[in-house]
Amino acid sequence: MKTADTASVFETNLPARLDRLPWGRFHGLVVVALGVTWLLDGLEVTLAGAVASALRTSPSLHFDNTEIGLAGSAYIVGAVCGALGFGWLTDRLGRRRLFFITLAVYLLATAATAFSWSFASFMIFRLLTGAGIGGEYAAINSTIQEFTPARVRGWADLSINGTFWVGAGIGAAGSLVLLDPHLLPADWGWRACFFIGAILALIILPMRRWIPESPRWLLTHGRHDEARAIVAAIEARFREAGHALDDVKTKPLRLHARTHTPLRVVLHAIFVRHRRRALVGLSLMTAQAFFYNAIFFTYALVLTEFYRVPGGDVGLYLLPFALGNFLGPLVLGRLFDVVGRRVMIAATYGLSGVLLTASGYLFAHGWLTVTMQTAAWTVIFFFASAAASSAYLTVSESFPLEIRALAIAVFYAFGTGLGGIVGPAFFGRLIDTHRPEAVFTGYLVGSALMVAAAVVAAIWGVDAERRPLERVAAPLSAVDGE
C-alpha cells in the first residue's frame, strides 16, 4: 500500500514538451494579450512626464515641481504595494485569475485619474493605477516565462519588455495632440490623456480569455490532469498548423504535489537557499529603477526648465527617446541567448552608467543643445533599456516555480522602493535649484548604481541562457533533489 506522501509524488514531462515547441501563433497571442502590461506602464510613465507642464498650469490643480515629483512617487508606491500583494496571490491562486484582476484595477484607476479634482485625489488615483501595474508585472512575467521555449526566453522576454516604449511613444504622440490648447481647453487636455490607457486596457481585457492557466503552476498544485490537457491542446494547435513535434527525450521531473507553499519556505528559498541570486536581483532592480525613474519621471522638467521647451512640445522630444529604448531590447535581445546572460547584463549596465556620466558632464557645462541632449539620452537608453529588461528576466527565471511571481514582486518592490520612490522626488528637488551641476550630481548617483550592478552581475550572475526553467532553479516540490 502506498503512503500518502508516496501517492502524492508524480512524474511529468510537460515542461519539456512546452520548451520543445517552435515559436508559433500561440506564443504571439501570449505576447500580445499579456505583454501589453509593459506598453501600459510605458504609457503611464510617459504621460506623467508629458502632462507635467499642463498640471502646473491647470486652472483646477496648479501643481508645483515638488508635487509633480511626489505624484510620480505615489505611482511607484502603488506599484510596489500592488506587486507584493498581487504577487503573493498569483502564486497562491494562479496566474490566469490574477492577470484579469490586475488589469481591471488598472483600467478603473487610470480612468478615475482623469476626474481628479485636487492634489490628494490625483495622488490616490495614481497610487491605485500603480497598484494595478505592479500586480500585472508579477502575474504577467511569471506567465510569459512559463510558456516561452527555453532557447528564445531571453530574446522574447526582452522584446516584450521593450514594448514599454511603444506605450511611451503612444503617450508622447497622444500628448502632442491632446495638450494642444487649440484642440482642447487647458484643463481638459491632460484629463483626456489618461483615457488612452483605459481604452487600451478595455480592448485587451477580452483577449486574455484566450490564454490558459500556466501548466507549470498547475503541476505544482497537484492539478496534473488539467495541466496535461492544456499542453495537449497547445500541441494540437501546432500540429494543425503543420508542425511536426519531436518526442521528448529528457528525464521526467518528479514532483511532490502541494496546495500551497508556506511563507516561511518562500522566504527561506529567496533569502537563504538562493541568497546570492537575491543579491544579484536586488542590485539589478535597484540600479535600473533609480536610473529610469529618476531621469524619466523628470525628463519633461529638464526640457522645460533648462532648455525652455514649451510644455506642449515635450512629446516631440520623447518620441526619438522612446524609439531608442524600444530598439535596444529588440536588437540586443538575441545576444542574451547567444553570448550569455552574465556578459550581456554586465556590458549593458556598465555602458549605460559610463555614457550617462559623460553626457551629464556635458550637460552641467552647458555644452549641449536640446537636440544634442535628446540624441545623447536616446543612445544611452538604447543600452539601458536592454539592461533594465534583463533585470526582470533575471529575477523571473532565477527562482523556483512555486515562488516565481512573489520573487518578481519582492525584487520589484525592493528595487523600485529604493530606487524609484526616492528618485523622482530627489530629482524634482535638484531641478528646483535651477542649477545644471546639481542635476549632474543626481546623474552620477544613477551611474554609480549601474556600474556597481554590472560588477555584481559579472561575478555572481546566473548562466540561464537556453536552459529550462526547472534546470535554472529546481522546483521546491522536486523529489530526489532534482
VOVEXBA-204951 format. One record per residue (C-alpha): residue in three letters; x, y, z. Coordinates in steps of 0.02 Angstrom, whole numbers. Example, Ala and Ser with C-alpha at 12.3 -4.5 7.8 and 13.67 -1.06 7.14 Angstrom:
BEGIN
+------+--------+--------+--------+
| rest |   east |  north |     up |
+------+--------+--------+--------+
|  ALA |    615 |   -225 |    390 |
|  SER |    684 |    -53 |    357 |
+------+--------+--------+--------+
***
This chain:
BEGIN
+------+--------+--------+--------+
| rest |   east |  north |     up |
+------+--------+--------+--------+
|  MET |      0 |      0 |      0 |
|  LYS |     64 |    174 |    -43 |
|  THR |     84 |    302 |     93 |
|  ALA |      2 |    473 |     73 |
|  ASP |    171 |    552 |     35 |
|  THR |    216 |    422 |    -95 |
|  ALA |     45 |    435 |   -177 |
|  SER |     65 |    623 |   -199 |
|  VAL |    227 |    605 |   -298 |
|  PHE |    210 |    602 |   -486 |
|  GLU |    319 |    611 |   -641 |
|  THR |    292 |    733 |   -783 |
|  ASN |    374 |    790 |   -944 |
|  LEU |    252 |    933 |   -977 |
|  PRO |    382 |   1073 |   -952 |
|  ALA |    497 |    989 |  -1078 |
|  ARG |    352 |    973 |  -1201 |
|  LEU |    321 |   1160 |  -1188 |
|  ASP |    507 |   1200 |  -1211 |
|  ARG |    524 |   1096 |  -1370 |
|  LEU |    383 |   1188 |  -1461 |
|  PRO |    430 |   1301 |  -1607 |
|  TRP |    385 |   1484 |  -1595 |
|  GLY |    209 |   1499 |  -1662 |
|  ARG |     43 |   1590 |  -1664 |
|  PHE |      5 |   1535 |  -1487 |
|  HIS |    161 |   1622 |  -1421 |
|  GLY |    116 |   1776 |  -1521 |
|  LEU |    -53 |   1779 |  -1435 |
|  VAL |     31 |   1768 |  -1265 |
|  VAL |    144 |   1914 |  -1311 |
|  VAL |      1 |   2025 |  -1368 |
|  ALA |   -126 |   1984 |  -1232 |
|  LEU |     -4 |   1984 |  -1087 |
|  GLY |    143 |   2088 |  -1146 |
|  VAL |     28 |   2240 |  -1157 |
|  THR |     68 |   2268 |   -973 |
|  TRP |    235 |   2344 |  -1020 |
|  LEU |    151 |   2453 |  -1150 |
|  LEU |     28 |   2519 |  -1021 |
|  ASP |    165 |   2557 |   -895 |
|  GLY |    262 |   2649 |  -1030 |
|  LEU |    107 |   2748 |  -1072 |
|  GLU |     76 |   2795 |   -890 |
|  VAL |    256 |   2846 |   -855 |
|  THR |    264 |   2949 |  -1014 |
|  LEU |    100 |   3036 |   -977 |
|  ALA |    163 |   3079 |   -803 |
|  GLY |    307 |   3172 |   -883 |
|  ALA |    217 |   3241 |  -1035 |
|  VAL |     73 |   3318 |   -937 |
|  ALA |    187 |   3391 |   -802 |
|  SER |    182 |   3564 |   -878 |
|  ALA |     -6 |   3553 |   -904 |
|  LEU |    -30 |   3506 |   -721 |
|  ARG |     69 |   3658 |   -668 |
|  THR |    -41 |   3773 |   -772 |
|  SER |   -205 |   3680 |   -742 |
|  PRO |   -341 |   3801 |   -681 |
|  SER |   -401 |   3672 |   -554 |
|  LEU |   -238 |   3594 |   -490 |
|  HIS |    -87 |   3713 |   -504 |
|  PHE |     46 |   3583 |   -457 |
|  ASP |    225 |   3638 |   -422 |
|  ASN |    381 |   3536 |   -467 |
|  THR |    387 |   3452 |   -296 |
|  GLU |    204 |   3399 |   -307 |
|  ILE |    234 |   3328 |   -481 |
|  GLY |    382 |   3229 |   -413 |
|  LEU |    276 |   3167 |   -267 |
|  ALA |    138 |   3113 |   -387 |
|  GLY |    268 |   3010 |   -480 |
|  SER |    322 |   2933 |   -315 |
|  ALA |    140 |   2891 |   -273 |
|  TYR |    128 |   2790 |   -433 |
|  ILE |    285 |   2694 |   -383 |
|  VAL |    222 |   2665 |   -205 |
|  GLY |     62 |   2592 |   -277 |
|  ALA |    163 |   2483 |   -395 |
|  VAL |    267 |   2416 |   -251 |
|  CYS |    115 |   2375 |   -143 |
|  GLY |     21 |   2302 |   -291 |
|  ALA |    168 |   2192 |   -339 |
|  LEU |    186 |   2120 |   -165 |
|  GLY |      1 |   2091 |   -133 |
|  PHE |    -47 |   2027 |   -305 |
|  GLY |    118 |   1933 |   -322 |
|  TRP |     80 |   1828 |   -169 |
|  LEU |    -96 |   1796 |   -234 |
|  THR |    -29 |   1748 |   -406 |
|  ASP |     74 |   1606 |   -333 |
|  ARG |    -69 |   1557 |   -218 |
|  LEU |   -222 |   1571 |   -332 |
|  GLY |   -149 |   1555 |   -507 |
|  ARG |    -81 |   1662 |   -648 |
|  ARG |   -240 |   1673 |   -751 |
|  ARG |   -358 |   1733 |   -615 |
|  LEU |   -241 |   1872 |   -561 |
|  PHE |   -200 |   1943 |   -732 |
|  PHE |   -385 |   1981 |   -754 |
|  ILE |   -399 |   2065 |   -584 |
|  THR |   -243 |   2172 |   -602 |
|  LEU |   -291 |   2236 |   -774 |
|  ALA |   -464 |   2283 |   -709 |
|  VAL |   -387 |   2380 |   -563 |
|  TYR |   -275 |   2475 |   -684 |
|  LEU |   -419 |   2513 |   -804 |
|  LEU |   -531 |   2588 |   -670 |
|  ALA |   -393 |   2685 |   -582 |
|  THR |   -318 |   2767 |   -736 |
|  ALA |   -491 |   2819 |   -795 |
|  ALA |   -525 |   2892 |   -622 |
|  THR |   -365 |   2995 |   -633 |
|  ALA |   -446 |   3097 |   -771 |
|  PHE |   -576 |   3157 |   -646 |
|  SER |   -452 |   3215 |   -513 |
|  TRP |   -507 |   3375 |   -425 |
|  SER |   -361 |   3403 |   -305 |
|  PHE |   -183 |   3352 |   -267 |
|  ALA |   -245 |   3222 |   -142 |
|  SER |   -367 |   3141 |   -264 |
|  PHE |   -235 |   3139 |   -402 |
|  MET |   -111 |   3054 |   -283 |
|  ILE |   -238 |   2921 |   -233 |
|  PHE |   -286 |   2878 |   -411 |
|  ARG |   -104 |   2872 |   -466 |
|  LEU |    -66 |   2756 |   -320 |
|  LEU |   -207 |   2638 |   -372 |
|  THR |   -151 |   2645 |   -553 |
|  GLY |     23 |   2594 |   -498 |
|  ALA |    -50 |   2452 |   -393 |
|  GLY |   -133 |   2379 |   -547 |
|  ILE |     27 |   2390 |   -648 |
|  GLY |    134 |   2319 |   -508 |
|  GLY |     17 |   2171 |   -491 |
|  GLU |     23 |   2147 |   -679 |
|  TYR |    212 |   2131 |   -677 |
|  ALA |    206 |   1987 |   -553 |
|  ALA |     65 |   1893 |   -639 |
|  ILE |    118 |   1927 |   -818 |
|  ASN |    306 |   1900 |   -810 |
|  SER |    285 |   1732 |   -724 |
|  THR |    156 |   1676 |   -853 |
|  ILE |    259 |   1729 |  -1003 |
|  GLN |    415 |   1643 |   -934 |
|  GLU |    321 |   1480 |   -908 |
|  PHE |    252 |   1474 |  -1086 |
|  THR |    407 |   1530 |  -1183 |
|  PRO |    527 |   1397 |  -1253 |
|  ALA |    695 |   1399 |  -1162 |
|  ARG |    801 |   1431 |  -1316 |
|  VAL |    719 |   1600 |  -1351 |
|  ARG |    668 |   1651 |  -1175 |
|  GLY |    794 |   1793 |  -1163 |
|  TRP |    753 |   1872 |  -1330 |
|  ALA |    565 |   1852 |  -1306 |
|  ASP |    568 |   1925 |  -1131 |
|  LEU |    674 |   2074 |  -1178 |
|  SER |    572 |   2109 |  -1334 |
|  ILE |    410 |   2106 |  -1234 |
|  ASN |    485 |   2221 |  -1103 |
|  GLY |    536 |   2337 |  -1244 |
|  THR |    353 |   2369 |  -1285 |
|  PHE |    357 |   2484 |  -1133 |
|  TRP |    425 |   2608 |  -1258 |
|  VAL |    286 |   2579 |  -1383 |
|  GLY |    173 |   2637 |  -1243 |
|  ALA |    290 |   2783 |  -1213 |
|  GLY |    277 |   2829 |  -1397 |
|  ILE |     88 |   2819 |  -1391 |
|  GLY |     87 |   2928 |  -1237 |
|  ALA |    204 |   3055 |  -1315 |
|  ALA |    105 |   3062 |  -1478 |
|  GLY |    -60 |   3072 |  -1385 |
|  SER |      1 |   3213 |  -1275 |
|  LEU |     58 |   3313 |  -1427 |
|  VAL |   -120 |   3309 |  -1492 |
|  LEU |   -223 |   3316 |  -1332 |
|  LEU |   -118 |   3451 |  -1248 |
|  ASP |   -137 |   3567 |  -1396 |
|  PRO |   -233 |   3717 |  -1324 |
|  HIS |   -313 |   3745 |  -1495 |
|  LEU |   -396 |   3575 |  -1484 |
|  LEU |   -447 |   3561 |  -1301 |
|  PRO |   -457 |   3685 |  -1156 |
|  ALA |   -308 |   3688 |  -1036 |
|  ASP |   -395 |   3588 |   -900 |
|  TRP |   -466 |   3456 |  -1019 |
|  GLY |   -313 |   3402 |  -1119 |
|  TRP |   -218 |   3317 |   -978 |
|  ARG |   -378 |   3232 |   -921 |
|  ALA |   -408 |   3161 |  -1095 |
|  CYS |   -231 |   3091 |  -1097 |
|  PHE |   -268 |   2971 |   -954 |
|  PHE |   -412 |   2893 |  -1050 |
|  ILE |   -288 |   2824 |  -1178 |
|  GLY |   -233 |   2686 |  -1058 |
|  ALA |   -411 |   2645 |  -1007 |
|  ILE |   -462 |   2621 |  -1188 |
|  LEU |   -313 |   2507 |  -1225 |
|  ALA |   -348 |   2403 |  -1069 |
|  LEU |   -530 |   2387 |  -1119 |
|  ILE |   -477 |   2317 |  -1288 |
|  ILE |   -352 |   2193 |  -1214 |
|  LEU |   -460 |   2128 |  -1072 |
|  PRO |   -567 |   2008 |  -1178 |
|  MET |   -411 |   1946 |  -1270 |
|  ARG |   -346 |   1872 |  -1108 |
|  ARG |   -487 |   1746 |  -1109 |
|  TRP |   -388 |   1652 |  -1242 |
|  ILE |   -238 |   1624 |  -1127 |
|  PRO |   -247 |   1464 |  -1022 |
|  GLU |   -180 |   1441 |   -846 |
|  SER |      6 |   1403 |   -836 |
|  PRO |     29 |   1213 |   -843 |
|  ARG |    185 |   1232 |   -736 |
|  TRP |     84 |   1317 |   -599 |
|  LEU |    -50 |   1183 |   -609 |
|  LEU |     81 |   1046 |   -590 |
|  THR |    149 |   1116 |   -428 |
|  HIS |    -28 |   1123 |   -358 |
|  GLY |    -67 |    942 |   -394 |
|  ARG |   -179 |    976 |   -544 |
|  HIS |    -85 |    866 |   -666 |
|  ASP |   -235 |    816 |   -772 |
|  GLU |   -281 |    999 |   -806 |
|  ALA |   -100 |   1040 |   -850 |
|  ARG |    -88 |    891 |   -968 |
|  ALA |   -250 |    941 |  -1056 |
|  ILE |   -187 |   1119 |  -1084 |
|  VAL |    -19 |   1062 |  -1153 |
|  ALA |   -106 |    936 |  -1268 |
|  ALA |   -220 |   1074 |  -1334 |
|  ILE |    -71 |   1188 |  -1369 |
|  GLU |     20 |   1047 |  -1458 |
|  ALA |   -135 |   1012 |  -1562 |
|  ARG |   -132 |   1192 |  -1625 |
|  PHE |     46 |   1169 |  -1687 |
|  ARG |      8 |   1003 |  -1771 |
|  GLU |   -143 |   1080 |  -1858 |
|  ALA |    -27 |   1217 |  -1921 |
|  GLY |     86 |   1085 |  -1999 |
|  HIS |    224 |   1075 |  -1868 |
|  ALA |    300 |    905 |  -1831 |
|  LEU |    340 |    894 |  -1646 |
|  ASP |    489 |    792 |  -1588 |
|  ASP |    473 |    666 |  -1448 |
|  VAL |    533 |    725 |  -1277 |
|  LYS |    691 |    631 |  -1229 |
|  THR |    738 |    718 |  -1067 |
|  LYS |    715 |    636 |   -898 |
|  PRO |    542 |    670 |   -823 |
|  LEU |    525 |    781 |   -671 |
|  ARG |    471 |    700 |   -509 |
|  LEU |    364 |    821 |   -409 |
|  HIS |    275 |    817 |   -243 |
|  ALA |    103 |    896 |   -258 |
|  ARG |     55 |   1030 |   -132 |
|  THR |    -92 |   1150 |   -117 |
|  HIS |     19 |   1299 |    -74 |
|  THR |    194 |   1347 |    -19 |
|  PRO |    207 |   1414 |    160 |
|  LEU |    276 |   1591 |    175 |
|  ARG |    422 |   1534 |    284 |
|  VAL |    475 |   1416 |    143 |
|  VAL |    462 |   1557 |     18 |
|  LEU |    570 |   1674 |    121 |
|  HIS |    698 |   1537 |    156 |
|  ALA |    710 |   1495 |    -29 |
|  ILE |    737 |   1677 |    -81 |
|  PHE |    849 |   1742 |     57 |
|  VAL |    942 |   1587 |    118 |
|  ARG |    943 |   1450 |    -13 |
|  HIS |    964 |   1572 |   -158 |
|  ARG |   1038 |   1722 |    -65 |
|  ARG |   1172 |   1753 |   -196 |
|  ARG |   1039 |   1763 |   -331 |
|  ALA |    941 |   1876 |   -216 |
|  LEU |   1089 |   1995 |   -207 |
|  VAL |   1104 |   1998 |   -397 |
|  GLY |    917 |   2028 |   -420 |
|  LEU |    912 |   2166 |   -291 |
|  SER |   1064 |   2253 |   -366 |
|  LEU |    995 |   2248 |   -543 |
|  MET |    820 |   2304 |   -496 |
|  THR |    877 |   2446 |   -383 |
|  ALA |   1001 |   2516 |   -508 |
|  GLN |    883 |   2514 |   -657 |
|  ALA |    738 |   2583 |   -554 |
|  PHE |    836 |   2734 |   -494 |
|  PHE |    916 |   2759 |   -665 |
|  TYR |    749 |   2758 |   -755 |
|  ASN |    626 |   2831 |   -633 |
|  ALA |    740 |   2971 |   -575 |
|  ILE |    777 |   3027 |   -752 |
|  PHE |    621 |   2981 |   -849 |
|  PHE |    495 |   3047 |   -724 |
|  THR |    584 |   3216 |   -731 |
|  TYR |    627 |   3214 |   -916 |
|  ALA |    496 |   3345 |   -957 |
|  LEU |    552 |   3456 |   -814 |
|  VAL |    732 |   3459 |   -879 |
|  LEU |    671 |   3504 |  -1053 |
|  THR |    557 |   3644 |   -993 |
|  GLU |    669 |   3710 |   -853 |
|  PHE |    841 |   3709 |   -936 |
|  TYR |    803 |   3707 |  -1122 |
|  ARG |    645 |   3813 |  -1119 |
|  VAL |    546 |   3686 |  -1220 |
|  PRO |    359 |   3731 |  -1219 |
|  GLY |    258 |   3605 |  -1119 |
|  GLY |    152 |   3559 |  -1270 |
|  ASP |    308 |   3511 |  -1369 |
|  VAL |    385 |   3393 |  -1240 |
|  GLY |    308 |   3241 |  -1326 |
|  LEU |    404 |   3283 |  -1484 |
|  TYR |    568 |   3255 |  -1392 |
|  LEU |    505 |   3097 |  -1309 |
|  LEU |    474 |   3007 |  -1474 |
|  PRO |    657 |   2978 |  -1526 |
|  PHE |    698 |   2936 |  -1345 |
|  ALA |    559 |   2805 |  -1345 |
|  LEU |    621 |   2735 |  -1512 |
|  GLY |    797 |   2707 |  -1445 |
|  ASN |    728 |   2621 |  -1291 |
|  PHE |    618 |   2506 |  -1395 |
|  LEU |    756 |   2458 |  -1516 |
|  GLY |    882 |   2417 |  -1379 |
|  PRO |    800 |   2257 |  -1314 |
|  LEU |    741 |   2210 |  -1488 |
|  VAL |    915 |   2222 |  -1566 |
|  LEU |   1018 |   2161 |  -1418 |
|  GLY |    895 |   2031 |  -1355 |
|  ARG |    962 |   1888 |  -1462 |
|  LEU |   1135 |   1911 |  -1386 |
|  PHE |   1067 |   1870 |  -1213 |
|  ASP |   1026 |   1695 |  -1279 |
|  VAL |   1183 |   1675 |  -1385 |
|  VAL |   1325 |   1766 |  -1296 |
|  GLY |   1251 |   1735 |  -1125 |
|  ARG |   1162 |   1821 |   -981 |
|  ARG |   1309 |   1873 |   -873 |
|  VAL |   1413 |   1951 |  -1011 |
|  MET |   1269 |   2049 |  -1087 |
|  ILE |   1196 |   2106 |   -921 |
|  ALA |   1364 |   2170 |   -859 |
|  ALA |   1400 |   2254 |  -1026 |
|  THR |   1234 |   2345 |  -1043 |
|  TYR |   1231 |   2403 |   -862 |
|  GLY |   1412 |   2462 |   -863 |
|  LEU |   1399 |   2551 |  -1030 |
|  SER |   1239 |   2640 |   -978 |
|  GLY |   1322 |   2709 |   -821 |
|  VAL |   1478 |   2769 |   -912 |
|  LEU |   1380 |   2854 |  -1051 |
|  LEU |   1265 |   2945 |   -929 |
|  THR |   1415 |   3013 |   -835 |
|  ALA |   1490 |   3079 |   -996 |
|  SER |   1329 |   3161 |  -1058 |
|  GLY |   1291 |   3229 |   -884 |
|  TYR |   1460 |   3315 |   -880 |
|  LEU |   1423 |   3399 |  -1047 |
|  PHE |   1250 |   3450 |   -986 |
|  ALA |   1320 |   3525 |   -825 |
|  HIS |   1439 |   3634 |   -926 |
|  GLY |   1303 |   3693 |  -1045 |
|  TRP |   1384 |   3615 |  -1198 |
|  LEU |   1228 |   3526 |  -1261 |
|  THR |   1083 |   3595 |  -1361 |
|  VAL |    911 |   3518 |  -1333 |
|  THR |    935 |   3414 |  -1492 |
|  MET |   1105 |   3352 |  -1435 |
|  GLN |   1035 |   3312 |  -1263 |
|  THR |    894 |   3211 |  -1338 |
|  ALA |   1015 |   3117 |  -1452 |
|  ALA |   1129 |   3078 |  -1304 |
|  TRP |    987 |   3010 |  -1200 |
|  THR |    924 |   2908 |  -1348 |
|  VAL |   1094 |   2821 |  -1365 |
|  ILE |   1114 |   2795 |  -1177 |
|  PHE |    944 |   2716 |  -1156 |
|  PHE |    967 |   2604 |  -1308 |
|  PHE |   1082 |   2507 |  -1192 |
|  ALA |    994 |   2549 |  -1029 |
|  SER |    829 |   2482 |  -1094 |
|  ALA |    905 |   2312 |  -1129 |
|  ALA |    988 |   2319 |   -957 |
|  ALA |    826 |   2359 |   -867 |
|  SER |    733 |   2223 |   -961 |
|  SER |    867 |   2097 |   -914 |
|  ALA |    836 |   2135 |   -729 |
|  TYR |    657 |   2072 |   -745 |
|  LEU |    719 |   1923 |   -846 |
|  THR |    845 |   1881 |   -711 |
|  VAL |    728 |   1884 |   -561 |
|  SER |    590 |   1792 |   -654 |
|  GLU |    698 |   1644 |   -707 |
|  SER |    818 |   1629 |   -559 |
|  PHE |    696 |   1566 |   -428 |
|  PRO |    590 |   1407 |   -410 |
|  LEU |    423 |   1391 |   -498 |
|  GLU |    317 |   1393 |   -340 |
|  ILE |    378 |   1565 |   -288 |
|  ARG |    414 |   1644 |   -457 |
|  ALA |    278 |   1777 |   -454 |
|  LEU |    314 |   1827 |   -275 |
|  ALA |    502 |   1831 |   -310 |
|  ILE |    469 |   1951 |   -454 |
|  ALA |    360 |   2055 |   -338 |
|  VAL |    486 |   2057 |   -195 |
|  PHE |    632 |   2115 |   -301 |
|  TYR |    524 |   2236 |   -399 |
|  ALA |    464 |   2307 |   -233 |
|  PHE |    635 |   2318 |   -151 |
|  GLY |    720 |   2385 |   -306 |
|  THR |    583 |   2506 |   -352 |
|  GLY |    560 |   2560 |   -172 |
|  LEU |    744 |   2600 |   -152 |
|  GLY |    773 |   2673 |   -324 |
|  GLY |    605 |   2726 |   -390 |
|  ILE |    516 |   2811 |   -245 |
|  VAL |    665 |   2914 |   -192 |
|  GLY |    722 |   2953 |   -369 |
|  PRO |    584 |   3065 |   -438 |
|  ALA |    566 |   3167 |   -278 |
|  PHE |    756 |   3183 |   -264 |
|  PHE |    775 |   3242 |   -443 |
|  GLY |    625 |   3358 |   -428 |
|  ARG |    715 |   3449 |   -288 |
|  LEU |    878 |   3454 |   -387 |
|  ILE |    787 |   3533 |   -534 |
|  ASP |    707 |   3661 |   -417 |
|  THR |    883 |   3726 |   -379 |
|  HIS |    889 |   3785 |   -562 |
|  ARG |   1072 |   3730 |   -568 |
|  PRO |   1129 |   3604 |   -701 |
|  GLU |   1276 |   3549 |   -593 |
|  ALA |   1154 |   3496 |   -455 |
|  VAL |   1060 |   3386 |   -579 |
|  PHE |   1227 |   3314 |   -635 |
|  THR |   1256 |   3255 |   -456 |
|  GLY |   1098 |   3152 |   -470 |
|  TYR |   1158 |   3080 |   -635 |
|  LEU |   1320 |   3025 |   -551 |
|  VAL |   1222 |   2931 |   -418 |
|  GLY |   1123 |   2838 |   -552 |
|  SER |   1282 |   2799 |   -649 |
|  ALA |   1370 |   2731 |   -495 |
|  LEU |   1224 |   2614 |   -457 |
|  MET |   1225 |   2546 |   -636 |
|  VAL |   1413 |   2513 |   -636 |
|  ALA |   1403 |   2429 |   -465 |
|  ALA |   1261 |   2317 |   -528 |
|  ALA |   1365 |   2272 |   -680 |
|  VAL |   1505 |   2210 |   -567 |
|  VAL |   1385 |   2108 |   -459 |
|  ALA |   1307 |   2027 |   -614 |
|  ALA |   1476 |   1987 |   -690 |
|  ILE |   1534 |   1897 |   -533 |
|  TRP |   1376 |   1812 |   -468 |
|  GLY |   1253 |   1811 |   -613 |
|  VAL |   1166 |   1651 |   -668 |
|  ASP |   1204 |   1571 |   -836 |
|  ALA |   1021 |   1538 |   -879 |
|  GLU |   1031 |   1552 |  -1069 |
|  ARG |    942 |   1413 |  -1166 |
|  ARG |    913 |   1312 |  -1005 |
|  PRO |    740 |   1252 |   -949 |
|  LEU |    670 |   1346 |   -800 |
|  GLU |    674 |   1186 |   -697 |
|  ARG |    861 |   1170 |   -728 |
|  VAL |    897 |   1352 |   -687 |
|  ALA |    806 |   1334 |   -520 |
|  ALA |    737 |   1166 |   -465 |
|  PRO |    555 |   1173 |   -406 |
|  LEU |    534 |   1171 |   -217 |
|  SER |    421 |   1020 |   -242 |
|  ALA |    553 |    922 |   -340 |
|  VAL |    590 |    748 |   -270 |
|  ASP |    764 |    672 |   -251 |
|  GLY |    850 |    841 |   -266 |
|  GLU |    803 |    867 |   -448 |
+------+--------+--------+--------+
***
